[in-house]
Amino acid sequence: MQSLQHPNPIVPLNGKAPAGAPIKGANSFTEAQAKDRALAAGLTSVSSLVKDGDGIWRGTAMKDGKTRKVAVDFKGNVVSQ
């Protein structure tokens, strides 16, 4: 039986993101700090970061030549779709 995969799976980019990341919570990162986390995780051209009502910075970035959605949670977990 073939396993079905989501066409845009959430991928932890900093190697430490737990299942369920990004995690809701009070986020004290500034936009610049969230961008730095995403860049350190190997993303480029990080832009349009906006902190949502769950305390998660969300925006877009490039990875492997493709534009992806990116999220940085209050623990510094970086995930991409």
PDB file with one MODEL, atoms N, CA, C and O in Angstrom:
MODEL        1
ATOM      1  N   MET A   1       0.838  -1.165   0.000  1.00  0.00           N
ATOM      2  CA  MET A   1       0.000   0.000   0.000  1.00  0.00           C
ATOM      3  C   MET A   1       0.891   1.239   0.000  1.00  0.00           C
ATOM      4  O   MET A   1       1.840   1.347   0.777  1.00  0.00           O
ATOM      5  N   GLN A   2       0.558   2.173  -0.894  1.00  0.00           N
ATOM      6  CA  GLN A   2       1.354   3.378  -1.021  1.00  0.00           C
ATOM      7  C   GLN A   2       0.912   4.398   0.017  1.00  0.00           C
ATOM      8  O   GLN A   2      -0.283   4.597   0.235  1.00  0.00           O
ATOM      9  N   SER A   3       1.881   5.042   0.656  1.00  0.00           N
ATOM     10  CA  SER A   3       1.560   6.048   1.653  1.00  0.00           C
ATOM     11  C   SER A   3       1.279   7.377   0.971  1.00  0.00           C
ATOM     12  O   SER A   3       1.973   7.756   0.028  1.00  0.00           O
ATOM     13  N   LEU A   4       0.280   8.071   1.439  1.00  0.00           N
ATOM     14  CA  LEU A   4      -0.060   9.371   0.891  1.00  0.00           C
ATOM     15  C   LEU A   4       0.700  10.434   1.662  1.00  0.00           C
ATOM     16  O   LEU A   4       0.754  10.397   2.891  1.00  0.00           O
ATOM     17  N   GLN A   5       1.282  11.371   0.949  1.00  0.00           N
ATOM     18  CA  GLN A   5       2.010  12.450   1.588  1.00  0.00           C
ATOM     19  C   GLN A   5       1.365  13.768   1.214  1.00  0.00           C
ATOM     20  O   GLN A   5       0.859  13.943   0.106  1.00  0.00           O
ATOM     21  N   HIS A   6       1.394  14.693   2.165  1.00  0.00           N
ATOM     22  CA  HIS A   6       0.897  16.032   1.907  1.00  0.00           C
ATOM     23  C   HIS A   6       1.764  16.650   0.816  1.00  0.00           C
ATOM     24  O   HIS A   6       2.985  16.506   0.866  1.00  0.00           O
ATOM     25  N   PRO A   7       1.177  17.338  -0.175  1.00  0.00           N
ATOM     26  CA  PRO A   7       1.970  17.895  -1.257  1.00  0.00           C
ATOM     27  C   PRO A   7       2.947  18.976  -0.777  1.00  0.00           C
ATOM     28  O   PRO A   7       3.964  19.214  -1.429  1.00  0.00           O
ATOM     29  N   ASN A   8       2.657  19.623   0.338  1.00  0.00           N
ATOM     30  CA  ASN A   8       3.524  20.648   0.894  1.00  0.00           C
ATOM     31  C   ASN A   8       3.764  20.348   2.370  1.00  0.00           C
ATOM     32  O   ASN A   8       3.228  21.047   3.231  1.00  0.00           O
ATOM     33  N   PRO A   9       4.557  19.328   2.680  1.00  0.00           N
ATOM     34  CA  PRO A   9       4.756  18.967   4.076  1.00  0.00           C
ATOM     35  C   PRO A   9       5.524  20.038   4.835  1.00  0.00           C
ATOM     36  O   PRO A   9       6.306  20.785   4.247  1.00  0.00           O
ATOM     37  N   ILE A  10       5.297  20.109   6.144  1.00  0.00           N
ATOM     38  CA  ILE A  10       6.048  21.016   6.996  1.00  0.00           C
ATOM     39  C   ILE A  10       7.389  20.356   7.265  1.00  0.00           C
ATOM     40  O   ILE A  10       7.450  19.202   7.688  1.00  0.00           O
ATOM     41  N   VAL A  11       8.460  21.093   7.018  1.00  0.00           N
ATOM     42  CA  VAL A  11       9.801  20.551   7.151  1.00  0.00           C
ATOM     43  C   VAL A  11      10.567  21.356   8.190  1.00  0.00           C
ATOM     44  O   VAL A  11      10.704  22.570   8.041  1.00  0.00           O
ATOM     45  N   PRO A  12      11.079  20.702   9.255  1.00  0.00           N
ATOM     46  CA  PRO A  12      11.900  21.437  10.214  1.00  0.00           C
ATOM     47  C   PRO A  12      13.239  21.775   9.570  1.00  0.00           C
ATOM     48  O   PRO A  12      13.925  20.892   9.054  1.00  0.00           O
ATOM     49  N   LEU A  13      13.606  23.037   9.599  1.00  0.00           N
ATOM     50  CA  LEU A  13      14.822  23.442   8.920  1.00  0.00           C
ATOM     51  C   LEU A  13      16.011  23.601   9.851  1.00  0.00           C
ATOM     52  O   LEU A  13      17.155  23.578   9.399  1.00  0.00           O
ATOM     53  N   ASN A  14      15.764  23.759  11.129  1.00  0.00           N
ATOM     54  CA  ASN A  14      16.901  23.923  12.022  1.00  0.00           C
ATOM     55  C   ASN A  14      17.286  22.606  12.678  1.00  0.00           C
ATOM     56  O   ASN A  14      18.095  22.586  13.606  1.00  0.00           O
ATOM     57  N   GLY A  15      16.708  21.505  12.200  1.00  0.00           N
ATOM     58  CA  GLY A  15      17.087  20.187  12.672  1.00  0.00           C
ATOM     59  C   GLY A  15      16.599  19.820  14.054  1.00  0.00           C
ATOM     60  O   GLY A  15      16.825  18.699  14.511  1.00  0.00           O
ATOM     61  N   LYS A  16      15.939  20.732  14.724  1.00  0.00           N
ATOM     62  CA  LYS A  16      15.522  20.484  16.094  1.00  0.00           C
ATOM     63  C   LYS A  16      14.022  20.650  16.299  1.00  0.00           C
ATOM     64  O   LYS A  16      13.514  20.383  17.388  1.00  0.00           O
ATOM     65  N   ALA A  17      13.331  21.073  15.301  1.00  0.00           N
ATOM     66  CA  ALA A  17      11.910  21.370  15.461  1.00  0.00           C
ATOM     67  C   ALA A  17      11.133  20.105  15.797  1.00  0.00           C
ATOM     68  O   ALA A  17      11.209  19.120  15.063  1.00  0.00           O
ATOM     69  N   PRO A  18      10.386  20.121  16.898  1.00  0.00           N
ATOM     70  CA  PRO A  18       9.609  18.955  17.283  1.00  0.00           C
ATOM     71  C   PRO A  18       8.365  18.794  16.422  1.00  0.00           C
ATOM     72  O   PRO A  18       7.953  19.723  15.727  1.00  0.00           O
ATOM     73  N   ALA A  19       7.779  17.618  16.476  1.00  0.00           N
ATOM     74  CA  ALA A  19       6.509  17.403  15.783  1.00  0.00           C
ATOM     75  C   ALA A  19       5.525  18.447  16.297  1.00  0.00           C
ATOM     76  O   ALA A  19       5.490  18.739  17.492  1.00  0.00           O
ATOM     77  N   GLY A  20       4.751  18.992  15.418  1.00  0.00           N
ATOM     78  CA  GLY A  20       3.763  19.992  15.809  1.00  0.00           C
ATOM     79  C   GLY A  20       4.263  21.419  15.678  1.00  0.00           C
ATOM     80  O   GLY A  20       3.490  22.361  15.854  1.00  0.00           O
ATOM     81  N   ALA A  21       5.552  21.597  15.372  1.00  0.00           N
ATOM     82  CA  ALA A  21       6.071  22.952  15.192  1.00  0.00           C
ATOM     83  C   ALA A  21       5.523  23.522  13.887  1.00  0.00           C
ATOM     84  O   ALA A  21       5.354  22.763  12.933  1.00  0.00           O
ATOM     85  N   PRO A  22       5.243  24.791  13.798  1.00  0.00           N
ATOM     86  CA  PRO A  22       5.542  25.813  14.779  1.00  0.00           C
ATOM     87  C   PRO A  22       4.568  25.769  15.954  1.00  0.00           C
ATOM     88  O   PRO A  22       3.394  25.430  15.800  1.00  0.00           O
ATOM     89  N   ILE A  23       5.081  26.118  17.120  1.00  0.00           N
ATOM     90  CA  ILE A  23       4.318  26.033  18.365  1.00  0.00           C
ATOM     91  C   ILE A  23       3.803  27.420  18.750  1.00  0.00           C
ATOM     92  O   ILE A  23       4.547  28.400  18.722  1.00  0.00           O
ATOM     93  N   LYS A  24       2.519  27.487  19.108  1.00  0.00           N
ATOM     94  CA  LYS A  24       1.914  28.743  19.550  1.00  0.00           C
ATOM     95  C   LYS A  24       2.531  29.169  20.873  1.00  0.00           C
ATOM     96  O   LYS A  24       2.861  28.329  21.710  1.00  0.00           O
ATOM     97  N   GLY A  25       2.688  30.476  21.060  1.00  0.00           N
ATOM     98  CA  GLY A  25       3.194  30.993  22.326  1.00  0.00           C
ATOM     99  C   GLY A  25       3.610  32.445  22.198  1.00  0.00           C
ATOM    100  O   GLY A  25       3.706  32.985  21.095  1.00  0.00           O
ATOM    101  N   ALA A  26       3.853  33.066  23.334  1.00  0.00           N
ATOM    102  CA  ALA A  26       4.278  34.462  23.361  1.00  0.00           C
ATOM    103  C   ALA A  26       5.677  34.560  22.767  1.00  0.00           C
ATOM    104  O   ALA A  26       6.630  34.025  23.334  1.00  0.00           O
ATOM    105  N   ASN A  27       5.807  35.231  21.644  1.00  0.00           N
ATOM    106  CA  ASN A  27       7.072  35.298  20.911  1.00  0.00           C
ATOM    107  C   ASN A  27       7.735  36.640  21.167  1.00  0.00           C
ATOM    108  O   ASN A  27       7.179  37.688  20.839  1.00  0.00           O
ATOM    109  N   SER A  28       8.926  36.605  21.755  1.00  0.00           N
ATOM    110  CA  SER A  28       9.643  37.838  22.046  1.00  0.00           C
ATOM    111  C   SER A  28      10.670  38.189  20.974  1.00  0.00           C
ATOM    112  O   SER A  28      11.348  39.212  21.078  1.00  0.00           O
ATOM    113  N   PHE A  29      10.791  37.345  19.936  1.00  0.00           N
ATOM    114  CA  PHE A  29      11.716  37.663  18.847  1.00  0.00           C
ATOM    115  C   PHE A  29      11.243  38.892  18.091  1.00  0.00           C
ATOM    116  O   PHE A  29      10.048  39.075  17.863  1.00  0.00           O
ATOM    117  N   THR A  30      12.199  39.736  17.702  1.00  0.00           N
ATOM    118  CA  THR A  30      11.873  40.829  16.789  1.00  0.00           C
ATOM    119  C   THR A  30      11.816  40.247  15.379  1.00  0.00           C
ATOM    120  O   THR A  30      12.210  39.102  15.156  1.00  0.00           O
ATOM    121  N   GLU A  31      11.331  41.030  14.446  1.00  0.00           N
ATOM    122  CA  GLU A  31      11.298  40.573  13.057  1.00  0.00           C
ATOM    123  C   GLU A  31      12.712  40.242  12.574  1.00  0.00           C
ATOM    124  O   GLU A  31      12.915  39.239  11.889  1.00  0.00           O
ATOM    125  N   ALA A  32      13.688  41.082  12.930  1.00  0.00           N
ATOM    126  CA  ALA A  32      15.072  40.850  12.512  1.00  0.00           C
ATOM    127  C   ALA A  32      15.620  39.551  13.102  1.00  0.00           C
ATOM    128  O   ALA A  32      16.340  38.820  12.422  1.00  0.00           O
ATOM    129  N   GLN A  33      15.289  39.261  14.351  1.00  0.00           N
ATOM    130  CA  GLN A  33      15.752  38.023  14.977  1.00  0.00           C
ATOM    131  C   GLN A  33      15.115  36.801  14.325  1.00  0.00           C
ATOM    132  O   GLN A  33      15.781  35.787  14.115  1.00  0.00           O
ATOM    133  N   ALA A  34      13.831  36.895  14.006  1.00  0.00           N
ATOM    134  CA  ALA A  34      13.149  35.785  13.326  1.00  0.00           C
ATOM    135  C   ALA A  34      13.778  35.561  11.947  1.00  0.00           C
ATOM    136  O   ALA A  34      13.980  34.421  11.530  1.00  0.00           O
ATOM    137  N   LYS A  35      14.083  36.647  11.251  1.00  0.00           N
ATOM    138  CA  LYS A  35      14.719  36.539   9.940  1.00  0.00           C
ATOM    139  C   LYS A  35      16.093  35.891  10.068  1.00  0.00           C
ATOM    140  O   LYS A  35      16.458  35.039   9.258  1.00  0.00           O
ATOM    141  N   ASP A  36      16.858  36.293  11.088  1.00  0.00           N
ATOM    142  CA  ASP A  36      18.183  35.701  11.313  1.00  0.00           C
ATOM    143  C   ASP A  36      18.080  34.198  11.559  1.00  0.00           C
ATOM    144  O   ASP A  36      18.916  33.436  11.074  1.00  0.00           O
ATOM    145  N   ARG A  37      17.065  33.764  12.307  1.00  0.00           N
ATOM    146  CA  ARG A  37      16.865  32.324  12.549  1.00  0.00           C
ATOM    147  C   ARG A  37      16.613  31.588  11.242  1.00  0.00           C
ATOM    148  O   ARG A  37      17.168  30.516  11.003  1.00  0.00           O
ATOM    149  N   ALA A  38      15.766  32.179  10.393  1.00  0.00           N
ATOM    150  CA  ALA A  38      15.443  31.551   9.112  1.00  0.00           C
ATOM    151  C   ALA A  38      16.684  31.481   8.219  1.00  0.00           C
ATOM    152  O   ALA A  38      16.917  30.473   7.553  1.00  0.00           O
ATOM    153  N   LEU A  39      17.469  32.545   8.206  1.00  0.00           N
ATOM    154  CA  LEU A  39      18.692  32.545   7.401  1.00  0.00           C
ATOM    155  C   LEU A  39      19.680  31.503   7.920  1.00  0.00           C
ATOM    156  O   LEU A  39      20.321  30.804   7.135  1.00  0.00           O
ATOM    157  N   ALA A  40      19.800  31.401   9.239  1.00  0.00           N
ATOM    158  CA  ALA A  40      20.704  30.422   9.836  1.00  0.00           C
ATOM    159  C   ALA A  40      20.269  28.993   9.527  1.00  0.00           C
ATOM    160  O   ALA A  40      21.090  28.076   9.546  1.00  0.00           O
ATOM    161  N   ALA A  41      18.979  28.801   9.244  1.00  0.00           N
ATOM    162  CA  ALA A  41      18.448  27.474   8.918  1.00  0.00           C
ATOM    163  C   ALA A  41      18.641  27.133   7.439  1.00  0.00           C
ATOM    164  O   ALA A  41      18.220  26.067   6.988  1.00  0.00           O
ATOM    165  N   GLY A  42      19.278  28.036   6.681  1.00  0.00           N
ATOM    166  CA  GLY A  42      19.577  27.732   5.291  1.00  0.00           C
ATOM    167  C   GLY A  42      18.639  28.355   4.276  1.00  0.00           C
ATOM    168  O   GLY A  42      18.753  28.076   3.083  1.00  0.00           O
ATOM    169  N   LEU A  43      17.719  29.189   4.720  1.00  0.00           N
ATOM    170  CA  LEU A  43      16.829  29.872   3.791  1.00  0.00           C
ATOM    171  C   LEU A  43      17.494  31.143   3.280  1.00  0.00           C
ATOM    172  O   LEU A  43      18.389  31.679   3.934  1.00  0.00           O
ATOM    173  N   THR A  44      17.069  31.623   2.130  1.00  0.00           N
ATOM    174  CA  THR A  44      17.553  32.887   1.596  1.00  0.00           C
ATOM    175  C   THR A  44      16.348  33.739   1.227  1.00  0.00           C
ATOM    176  O   THR A  44      15.218  33.254   1.194  1.00  0.00           O
ATOM    177  N   SER A  45      16.598  35.004   0.951  1.00  0.00           N
ATOM    178  CA  SER A  45      15.538  35.934   0.515  1.00  0.00           C
ATOM    179  C   SER A  45      14.323  35.886   1.434  1.00  0.00           C
ATOM    180  O   SER A  45      13.185  35.862   0.964  1.00  0.00           O
ATOM    181  N   VAL A  46      14.563  35.872   2.738  1.00  0.00           N
ATOM    182  CA  VAL A  46      13.462  35.856   3.712  1.00  0.00           C
ATOM    183  C   VAL A  46      12.764  37.203   3.670  1.00  0.00           C
ATOM    184  O   VAL A  46      13.412  38.244   3.785  1.00  0.00           O
ATOM    185  N   SER A  47      11.437  37.191   3.505  1.00  0.00           N
ATOM    186  CA  SER A  47      10.700  38.449   3.406  1.00  0.00           C
ATOM    187  C   SER A  47       9.276  38.297   3.911  1.00  0.00           C
ATOM    188  O   SER A  47       8.802  37.197   4.194  1.00  0.00           O
ATOM    189  N   SER A  48       8.618  39.431   4.014  1.00  0.00           N
ATOM    190  CA  SER A  48       7.201  39.510   4.381  1.00  0.00           C
ATOM    191  C   SER A  48       6.891  38.856   5.717  1.00  0.00           C
ATOM    192  O   SER A  48       5.807  38.298   5.887  1.00  0.00           O
ATOM    193  N   LEU A  49       7.828  38.911   6.682  1.00  0.00           N
ATOM    194  CA  LEU A  49       7.571  38.308   7.984  1.00  0.00           C
ATOM    195  C   LEU A  49       6.579  39.146   8.774  1.00  0.00           C
ATOM    196  O   LEU A  49       6.749  40.354   8.939  1.00  0.00           O
ATOM    197  N   VAL A  50       5.549  38.483   9.255  1.00  0.00           N
ATOM    198  CA  VAL A  50       4.518  39.117  10.068  1.00  0.00           C
ATOM    199  C   VAL A  50       4.193  38.173  11.221  1.00  0.00           C
ATOM    200  O   VAL A  50       3.995  36.977  11.010  1.00  0.00           O
ATOM    201  N   LYS A  51       4.140  38.707  12.434  1.00  0.00           N
ATOM    202  CA  LYS A  51       3.796  37.874  13.584  1.00  0.00           C
ATOM    203  C   LYS A  51       2.278  37.726  13.636  1.00  0.00           C
ATOM    204  O   LYS A  51       1.553  38.721  13.667  1.00  0.00           O
ATOM    205  N   ASP A  52       1.800  36.474  13.645  1.00  0.00           N
ATOM    206  CA  ASP A  52       0.353  36.238  13.661  1.00  0.00           C
ATOM    207  C   ASP A  52      -0.187  36.225  15.093  1.00  0.00           C
ATOM    208  O   ASP A  52       0.569  36.417  16.045  1.00  0.00           O
ATOM    209  N   GLY A  53      -1.466  36.005  15.239  1.00  0.00           N
ATOM    210  CA  GLY A  53      -2.135  36.007  16.534  1.00  0.00           C
ATOM    211  C   GLY A  53      -1.700  34.888  17.461  1.00  0.00           C
ATOM    212  O   GLY A  53      -1.986  34.933  18.658  1.00  0.00           O
ATOM    213  N   ASP A  54      -1.010  33.882  16.931  1.00  0.00           N
ATOM    214  CA  ASP A  54      -0.503  32.770  17.739  1.00  0.00           C
ATOM    215  C   ASP A  54       0.952  32.981  18.150  1.00  0.00           C
ATOM    216  O   ASP A  54       1.558  32.100  18.761  1.00  0.00           O
ATOM    217  N   GLY A  55       1.523  34.160  17.813  1.00  0.00           N
ATOM    218  CA  GLY A  55       2.902  34.449  18.175  1.00  0.00           C
ATOM    219  C   GLY A  55       3.914  33.820  17.251  1.00  0.00           C
ATOM    220  O   GLY A  55       5.075  33.657  17.626  1.00  0.00           O
ATOM    221  N   ILE A  56       3.501  33.461  16.049  1.00  0.00           N
ATOM    222  CA  ILE A  56       4.394  32.810  15.082  1.00  0.00           C
ATOM    223  C   ILE A  56       4.709  33.791  13.951  1.00  0.00           C
ATOM    224  O   ILE A  56       3.813  34.355  13.323  1.00  0.00           O
ATOM    225  N   TRP A  57       6.008  33.974  13.713  1.00  0.00           N
ATOM    226  CA  TRP A  57       6.423  34.799  12.581  1.00  0.00           C
ATOM    227  C   TRP A  57       6.239  33.983  11.309  1.00  0.00           C
ATOM    228  O   TRP A  57       6.736  32.862  11.212  1.00  0.00           O
ATOM    229  N   ARG A  58       5.524  34.543  10.330  1.00  0.00           N
ATOM    230  CA  ARG A  58       5.271  33.846   9.069  1.00  0.00           C
ATOM    231  C   ARG A  58       5.643  34.746   7.905  1.00  0.00           C
ATOM    232  O   ARG A  58       5.420  35.956   7.937  1.00  0.00           O
ATOM    233  N   GLY A  59       6.213  34.133   6.878  1.00  0.00           N
ATOM    234  CA  GLY A  59       6.599  34.891   5.701  1.00  0.00           C
ATOM    235  C   GLY A  59       6.968  33.962   4.567  1.00  0.00           C
ATOM    236  O   GLY A  59       6.510  32.821   4.506  1.00  0.00           O
ATOM    237  N   THR A  60       7.805  34.462   3.667  1.00  0.00           N
ATOM    238  CA  THR A  60       8.251  33.658   2.535  1.00  0.00           C
ATOM    239  C   THR A  60       9.776  33.682   2.473  1.00  0.00           C
ATOM    240  O   THR A  60      10.421  34.586   3.005  1.00  0.00           O
ATOM    241  N   ALA A  61      10.334  32.672   1.815  1.00  0.00           N
ATOM    242  CA  ALA A  61      11.780  32.563   1.662  1.00  0.00           C
ATOM    243  C   ALA A  61      12.081  31.623   0.502  1.00  0.00           C
ATOM    244  O   ALA A  61      11.188  30.973  -0.042  1.00  0.00           O
ATOM    245  N   MET A  62      13.338  31.566   0.142  1.00  0.00           N
ATOM    246  CA  MET A  62      13.789  30.670  -0.918  1.00  0.00           C
ATOM    247  C   MET A  62      14.586  29.523  -0.311  1.00  0.00           C
ATOM    248  O   MET A  62      15.370  29.722   0.617  1.00  0.00           O
ATOM    249  N   LYS A  63      14.378  28.315  -0.844  1.00  0.00           N
ATOM    250  CA  LYS A  63      15.138  27.129  -0.459  1.00  0.00           C
ATOM    251  C   LYS A  63      15.199  26.233  -1.682  1.00  0.00           C
ATOM    252  O   LYS A  63      14.168  25.920  -2.277  1.00  0.00           O
ATOM    253  N   ASP A  64      16.390  25.819  -2.060  1.00  0.00           N
ATOM    254  CA  ASP A  64      16.582  24.940  -3.215  1.00  0.00           C
ATOM    255  C   ASP A  64      15.941  25.510  -4.480  1.00  0.00           C
ATOM    256  O   ASP A  64      15.387  24.770  -5.293  1.00  0.00           O
ATOM    257  N   GLY A  65      16.024  26.834  -4.639  1.00  0.00           N
ATOM    258  CA  GLY A  65      15.500  27.481  -5.838  1.00  0.00           C
ATOM    259  C   GLY A  65      14.000  27.645  -5.893  1.00  0.00           C
ATOM    260  O   GLY A  65      13.458  28.040  -6.925  1.00  0.00           O
ATOM    261  N   LYS A  66      13.317  27.349  -4.796  1.00  0.00           N
ATOM    262  CA  LYS A  66      11.859  27.452  -4.767  1.00  0.00           C
ATOM    263  C   LYS A  66      11.418  28.397  -3.663  1.00  0.00           C
ATOM    264  O   LYS A  66      12.029  28.446  -2.595  1.00  0.00           O
ATOM    265  N   THR A  67      10.351  29.151  -3.924  1.00  0.00           N
ATOM    266  CA  THR A  67       9.763  30.003  -2.902  1.00  0.00           C
ATOM    267  C   THR A  67       8.925  29.129  -1.980  1.00  0.00           C
ATOM    268  O   THR A  67       8.131  28.304  -2.432  1.00  0.00           O
ATOM    269  N   ARG A  68       9.116  29.324  -0.687  1.00  0.00           N
ATOM    270  CA  ARG A  68       8.388  28.530   0.307  1.00  0.00           C
ATOM    271  C   ARG A  68       7.825  29.434   1.390  1.00  0.00           C
ATOM    272  O   ARG A  68       8.324  30.534   1.626  1.00  0.00           O
ATOM    273  N   LYS A  69       6.780  28.952   2.040  1.00  0.00           N
ATOM    274  CA  LYS A  69       6.278  29.613   3.237  1.00  0.00           C
ATOM    275  C   LYS A  69       7.191  29.204   4.380  1.00  0.00           C
ATOM    276  O   LYS A  69       7.649  28.063   4.441  1.00  0.00           O
ATOM    277  N   VAL A  70       7.455  30.136   5.285  1.00  0.00           N
ATOM    278  CA  VAL A  70       8.326  29.858   6.424  1.00  0.00           C
ATOM    279  C   VAL A  70       7.648  30.342   7.699  1.00  0.00           C
ATOM    280  O   VAL A  70       6.897  31.317   7.686  1.00  0.00           O
ATOM    281  N   ALA A  71       7.923  29.650   8.798  1.00  0.00           N
ATOM    282  CA  ALA A  71       7.394  30.042  10.098  1.00  0.00           C
ATOM    283  C   ALA A  71       8.484  29.886  11.149  1.00  0.00           C
ATOM    284  O   ALA A  71       9.255  28.927  11.127  1.00  0.00           O
ATOM    285  N   VAL A  72       8.535  30.849  12.076  1.00  0.00           N
ATOM    286  CA  VAL A  72       9.476  30.804  13.192  1.00  0.00           C
ATOM    287  C   VAL A  72       8.658  30.979  14.468  1.00  0.00           C
ATOM    288  O   VAL A  72       7.988  31.996  14.653  1.00  0.00           O
ATOM    289  N   ASP A  73       8.720  29.969  15.352  1.00  0.00           N
ATOM    290  CA  ASP A  73       7.916  30.049  16.569  1.00  0.00           C
ATOM    291  C   ASP A  73       8.705  30.639  17.733  1.00  0.00           C
ATOM    292  O   ASP A  73       9.874  30.995  17.584  1.00  0.00           O
ATOM    293  N   PHE A  74       8.061  30.740  18.885  1.00  0.00           N
ATOM    294  CA  PHE A  74       8.655  31.411  20.038  1.00  0.00           C
ATOM    295  C   PHE A  74       9.867  30.673  20.613  1.00  0.00           C
ATOM    296  O   PHE A  74      10.637  31.249  21.382  1.00  0.00           O
ATOM    297  N   LYS A  75      10.036  29.410  20.245  1.00  0.00           N
ATOM    298  CA  LYS A  75      11.199  28.654  20.706  1.00  0.00           C
ATOM    299  C   LYS A  75      12.346  28.709  19.704  1.00  0.00           C
ATOM    300  O   LYS A  75      13.413  28.144  19.943  1.00  0.00           O
ATOM    301  N   GLY A  76      12.126  29.389  18.584  1.00  0.00           N
ATOM    302  CA  GLY A  76      13.157  29.495  17.563  1.00  0.00           C
ATOM    303  C   GLY A  76      13.110  28.379  16.536  1.00  0.00           C
ATOM    304  O   GLY A  76      13.994  28.286  15.684  1.00  0.00           O
ATOM    305  N   ASN A  77      12.096  27.534  16.603  1.00  0.00           N
ATOM    306  CA  ASN A  77      11.935  26.487  15.590  1.00  0.00           C
ATOM    307  C   ASN A  77      11.624  27.137  14.243  1.00  0.00           C
ATOM    308  O   ASN A  77      10.786  28.035  14.156  1.00  0.00           O
ATOM    309  N   VAL A  78      12.298  26.680  13.205  1.00  0.00           N
ATOM    310  CA  VAL A  78      12.082  27.183  11.852  1.00  0.00           C
ATOM    311  C   VAL A  78      11.531  26.047  11.022  1.00  0.00           C
ATOM    312  O   VAL A  78      12.155  24.991  10.913  1.00  0.00           O
ATOM    313  N   VAL A  79      10.364  26.255  10.435  1.00  0.00           N
ATOM    314  CA  VAL A  79       9.755  25.248   9.581  1.00  0.00           C
ATOM    315  C   VAL A  79       9.333  25.885   8.266  1.00  0.00           C
ATOM    316  O   VAL A  79       9.101  27.092   8.192  1.00  0.00           O
ATOM    317  N   SER A  80       9.237  25.064   7.238  1.00  0.00           N
ATOM    318  CA  SER A  80       8.897  25.549   5.912  1.00  0.00           C
ATOM    319  C   SER A  80       7.898  24.624   5.253  1.00  0.00           C
ATOM    320  O   SER A  80       7.836  23.432   5.554  1.00  0.00           O
ATOM    321  N   GLN A  81       7.103  25.202   4.332  1.00  0.00           N
ATOM    322  CA  GLN A  81       6.170  24.419   3.525  1.00  0.00           C
ATOM    323  C   GLN A  81       6.452  24.707   2.075  1.00  0.00           C
ATOM    324  O   GLN A  81       5.787  24.159   1.196  1.00  0.00           O
TER     325      GLN A  81
ENDMDL
END
